[in-house]
């Protein structure tokens, strides 16, 4: 599993309350706690919350699938998440095709609970739901992402046919659910067969920490390819509307110099003027 890639969730002031709830529910730990940014770990996986206001609201276009080892484990998590939450789908014991419990919790986050005894090394998997103008594009997205990231790999987990044999009409009629990895980080892409308005937005984004400018440039340019849109401070939307944050590790190193706060502040000021981060310019600001 790769903790250089992790989800970021947008909150309107209740991020700390949510982080405490998830850490208690999943036996996690908070690793950074500021008024705006919270980092914490669940099952050794990194998450980031932003207490950044009311501009964006989370929705089920990106949910989180939890792989449970037993029915008792699924029941335990379900009981906690459903408190003040809403049932979206509950397993029907008489329906072998109904494998997944889905719940919208009290903080507006959607969770899918599934018993999978062949657990992979990542317990919680972000799940991208392709709806509206993106309907039928889950396969294309999976190929797009695995082509961009080194060591990407995809595999069909809930369908028996190969991606190369799938025709567009089959995808639209039957839907597609695929598990894949980008740089050792697992994601799921799924076509939404229900008529609703779940479009991707900045409420839930994916952060990628990069090692150098070459990697930063490659990911930024590749994710923008074929219709993506650049934003400020390392944010962008890809052609499907999924939000990404491409952040050099060097930026955090320079910003977190507690012994020289004036230098760190100059880095922050330079960062605020950028779309794609330029490491050399950030270092120049730090050394000025």
C-alpha positions, 0 to 999 in steps of 0.5 A, a space after each residue: 500500500 502506498 501512503 503517498 496517495 490518500 483521500 482528502 475530505 472537505 468539512 465545514 467546521 466539523 472535521 475534528 469531530 468526524 476524525 475523532 468518530 472515525 478513529 474511535 470506530 476503526 481504532 485509528 489515530 490522529 497524526 496532525 491536528 490544526 484548525 484547518 488541516 487534520 491528518 489521521 490513520 485508519 488501518 495504517 492508511 492516511 486520510 486528510 480532512 480540511 475544515 475549509 468552509 461551506 464551498 463544497 459538499 461531499 456526496 456518494 460519487 466517491 465513497 469508501 469500501 471497507 473489506 471486512 473479514 467476518 460478518 461480525 466485523 461488518 455488523 460492528 462497523 455498520 452499527 457505528 456508522 448507521 448511528 445518526 446516518 442513513 441506510 442506502 443499501 442493506 444486504 439481503 441474505 436471500 439475494 446472493 447478488 446483494 453483497 454490499 451494505 451502503 450507509 451515508 453517515 452523520 458527516 455526509 460520507 458514504 461507506 460500503 461494507 463487504 465481507 471479503 475473506 481474500 483481503 488485500 493489503 488495503 482495508 479501505 478503498 476509495 470507490 469512484 462512481 461514474 454517473 450522468 455524463 460519465 455513465 459508462 466511462 468506468 473502464 476508460 477511467 481505469 485504463 486512463 489512471 493505470 496508464 498515468 501512474 507507474 506500476 499501475 495494474 487493473 483486474 476485474 473483481 466483480 465481473 467475469 469478462 475481460 476489459 478488452 472484450 467488453 463492448 460499450 453497450 454491455 457496459 451501459 446495460 450491465 454496469 462495471 465494477 473494477 478494482 485497480 491499483 495506481 502506484 500500489 494504492 487501490 481504487 475501485 471504479 464503478 458505473 452507476 446504473 441508478 438515475 441520480 445526480 452524483 457528480 464528482 466535486 472538490 468535496 472529496 479529492 485524491 492527494 498525491 505526494 510527489 518526490 521531485 519536479 519530474 514526477 510533479 510535471 508528469 502527473 499534473 500534465 497527464 491528469 489534465 490531458 483530454 479535457 482536465 482543468 487546472 485550479 490553484 495550489 496544486 488542485 486540478 480536475 481530470 477529464 471525468 471531474 475527479 479532483 486531485 491535489 499534486 503536492 511535492 514532498 519538498 513543499 511540506 518540508 519547507 512549510 514545516 520549518 518551525 525553527 525559521 517561521 519567516 522562511 516558511 511563511 515566504 513559501 506559503 506566500 509563493 505557493 498561493 500564487 501557483 497552479 502547478 507547484 514549481 519546486 525551484 520557485 518554492 526553494 527560492 522563496 524559502 532562501 530569499 
